[in-house]
Amino acid sequence: MIKIANAPCSWGALEFDLEEKSEEIGFEQVLDEIKETGYIGTELGDWGYMPTVPEQLRDEVQKRGLELLGAFVPLVLADVTKHDDGVSAALKVAGLMHAAGYKNAFIVLADDNGTIPERTKNAGRIRPGMGLTDAQWMDYARGAEKIAKAIKDTYGIRTVFHHHCAGYVETPEEVDKLLSLTDPELLGLCLDMGHYAFGGGDPVEALRNYAGRIWHIHFKDFDPKIAKASKDANGDYFDAIKNGVFCELGKGEVNFEAIVSLLHQMNYDDWIVVEQDILPGMGHPKVCAQSNRDYIKTLGL
């Protein structure tokens, strides 16, 4: 049975170091509204956003009848000198979820997105020469595997990689490259429909191509008109988000009808996490969450 969750990023609780952080909505309200809008699960959010004491975390999630299914963990992967720090950070998150009883949750590993100036400036329009060298690719892949193995060996928790605009794995070619360099038994793929589309790809094609590697899914939509307007204004990744490049589900170009049909054909039987990234203080998160849940119901989920 496919299960539908939402995540704190849909309420503006993002991992980025932004001035707007003071406007973040508290986790209690977020969990309440995730429940009230018809979702049955959540991701953890940035470290420290939700309680970091296992018993408290479990109590807050369970008393609302929710499940905790994963945690988004952005780390520096292109620099081998940061890999040990990455292992420590990821183990801390995995250890919290494990101790709280969520032993089937995922670590959703990603690059340290939004910190690389050239990639952040050119999100959605990456050109040759803006990516990793062959040597850096090997370092990147080994770092991802090192982190995934440490988590699996220590807690038995699986790791999926989340391709992400404003990081080093954004375009279809970059996703393909990373998957070709990493162990399919160790590192799965979190296919994010909106990021894949923003990065220049077709999520339906990705779902077909990587069906055996996809362990986790994010439902996010993408508005190409807003992406073009941001490009024309010489805006960066955050400018595109602020203007709503990740729009409500069904209002962008992602073909969710075809995606759901393929998921049924694949016998996908796990979580789908709805994400509509907003910056703190933007919009009306609960209204958007309800609209997204209502849209997904029209797809039979």
Secondary structure, 3 states (H helix, E strand, C coil): CCEEEECHHHHCCCCCCCHHHHHCCCHHHHHHHHHHCCCCEEECCCCCCCCCCHHHHHHHHHCCCCEEEEEEEEECCCCHHHHHHHHHHHHHHHHHHHHCCCCCCEEEEEECCCCCHHHHHCCCCCCCCCCCCHHHHHHHHHHHHHHHHHHHHHHCCEEEEECCCCCCCCCHHHHHHHHHHCCCCCEEEEEEHHHHHHCCCCHHHHHHHCCCCEEEEEECCCCHHHHHHHHHCCCCHHHHHHCCCCCCCCCCCCCHHHHHHHHHHCCCCCEEEECCCCCCCCCCHHHHHHHHHHHHHHCCC
